[in-house]
């Protein structure tokens, strides 16, 4: 077996996600919390019409999980 056997099972993105999770779990509590905060991302998008960009909408993960904060994008 080669060192790259994982390539036949899943993508590189999935591989890096698994290894990052394993590293985070091995950290001490304070370092683990800081690493988890860095892992949270938000998505920003805007609709373009006739060559002009519209308003930018930010999809914040904390807003998506809270059913009280519904936006037009959700």
N, C-alpha and C positions, 0 to 999 in steps of 0.2 A: 504494500500500500504506500502511496505517496503522501507527502505532507499536505497536499491540496485535495484530499479526498472529499472535503466539504463542498467543493465546486459542483459535484454531481448531485448533491442533495438540496442545496439552497443557494441563493444569490449572495454576492459579497456584502450587500447592505444588510441582509439578515445575519450573516456571519459576524459583521462588525457590531450589530445590535446585541447579539448574544454575548460576545466578548466584553463589550462595554458594561453590560449588566453584571457580568461576573466580577469585573474589576470593582464596580461600585459597591457590590455586596461585600467585598473583602476589605473595604476601607473602614476606618474607625468612624464612630457616629458623627462627629463634627465634620470630618472631611467628606463623609458620605452625603450628608445633607447639602453641603456646598456643591458637590458634584451633581446631585439631583436637580438643584435649582438651575445650574447651567444647562441641563438637558431639556428644559422646558422651552418650547419655541412657539412663536405666533406666526400666522400667515397674513399677508397683506395683499389685497388685489384691487384693481380698478377696471371699470368697463370703458372701452374706447369706442366712440362713435364718430364717424366722419373725420377721422384723424385727430380728434381731441379727446384727451383723457378726462374721465369723470372723477367723482369723489373717490378717494382711497378708503377702502373699508378694511379694518383690522379685525381679524378673527383671533381673539385672545382665548387660549385654552380655559382660563378660569371663567370666562363668560359663557363658553359653550356648555360647560358642565352645570351651570346654574340656570334652571329653567325659568327663573324670574327675569333674567336679562336676555330676552329674545330680540334679535336684530333682523333686519330685512334679509340679510345674507343667510340666515339659518333656516 
